[in-house]
């Protein structure tokens, strides 16, 4: 479902001839790790849990490194070299229980002139001195700075990618046009440093590109990605209407042997079991959802617990939304939860 480039850059999105999302288009790697500039928007979304390796009694932290590329239509008569069609947006955050709140930072720039880039052919996206790329050794690397602290991380694949939906065509609403090309890369092993101190952990990459917005009835969504202790991976999402009813739902489960099950809307059930109210915005967030998914004809149940309740991110000052995204756990699992549209309906 990820997601937020559609909101952060919505004022820039005008009518244009964008590439359509179609079923049956095979994914090809490494090319699909790279940019797809003909589509309206796409994102490289890394979330994970890490822990300092050298500090005694150190606590787990959550991290986000996210890059978005959005195509901005321009007049065909504008021949200026500055009139680029591509805008790159980047966001990074650290969820540290020692502070009890997110620390986060943002970068945005038009592509070109050494300011920003999103390469075609393989993963290499950057804004200023922030960068996410895939090295010749196959590892992903991310470099960002949050609140004066530099994150310099390597993400080593331990599992293959998961093609979400039908071979990477992931429907997000009742219309086939409400869809994205979507794959996930769970079970990434983290190494590197935070503020010069060595860290280790496990991460998850989400990659999506699309040219269509969500269903007009949608006011927000819930998304969950979990790395399970036995090596399995679970993705769940739902798109909600104004009454909190599902417009669409889906996800996937891949077990430790590699067997993948793709969920249909009727296979996912999502309930708000525990709320947190922000002392700053007044928004109420269902940060402890109870999720169920049908696997092998049997319903599985998970109670989700946040690393800390306050993982609210307010980007309204920069024209973005108010949303909640943070590190969460369940018995035998760790991952990330994203909640949107609870403070106010999303305008997309």
C-alpha positions, 0 to 999 in steps of 0.5 A: 500500500505504500503510499504517501507520495500520493499525498505529499505530492498530490498538488503537483499531480495533474492530468497526463499520459501516465503508463497504466498498471496492467495484469500479466506484466512479468517483473524483471530483475534487476530492472524492476529494482530501478525507476519506472519514470513513465508511471505517475509515482513509485516508492522504495520503502525500507522499514526495520528493527535494529539494536546497537551492538556495543551498548549494554542494555540497549533497547530495540529501535525502529527505522524508516528509509523511504524514497518516492519518485513522482512524475510531474507533467510539464508543458511540451513547449517548455524547453528549459533544462530546469523543467524536469518531469521528475520530483524525488522525495525522501523521508527517514525516521527513528523510533527510539523508546528512550525518547518516546517519540519519532525523530524524523527528517525530510528531503525533496528536490527535482531530479537532475543537476546533481540534486536528485536522481532515480536511476533506471535499470537497478536500484539507485535513488538519491536526494542531496546526500541521502541515498538508497542503492543496490551494490554489485554484491547484491546488498542494499545500502542506505545513507540518511541523516536524522536529527544530526545522527547518520544512518549508514546501513547495509541490508543483506537479502536472506530470502527472495522477493515476494510478488504481491497480488497476481505476479506483482499486479496488486489490486487496491480496489474493486476496479481493476484500474485501482492497482499497483505493481508491487513486490516486497523483500522481507527478511533483510539482515541489517548491519552498519552504524547509527551515529557511528555506533555499530547496529544490527537487525532485520528489515523489509523493503516494499516497492510499488509503482502506479499511475492510479489513485485509490477508489473514490470511497476510500478515506484511508488505509491500514497496512502491516508487514511482519517478519516472522521468527521462523523465516515466514513473512506476512503482509496485510492491508485494507482500504477503508471507507468513511464508515470504517468498512473495507473497500478492499483488502489483501496481502500475502503469507509466505512460509519458511519453505517458500510456499506463498498464499495470496489473500483475497479481500474475504481472507482478511479481517481487521479490528481496532482493539486498542487506541492511542490519542495524540497529545499534540494533534488530538487524533485517535490511532488504533495502534493495537489492532487485532488482525485475522487472516485465513490460511489453509481454510483456517483463521489465524489471529494476531494481536499487534503491539507497538514498540511505543504508542507515539509514532505519529508523524505530522507532515502537514506543515509541508503539505503532507498528511498526519499519519501513524507509522511505526515499529510493531510486534506480535508473538513471534513476529516484528514489523511495521504498521501504517495507519492513515485517514484517522485524523481526517479523510485523505484527499486524493 
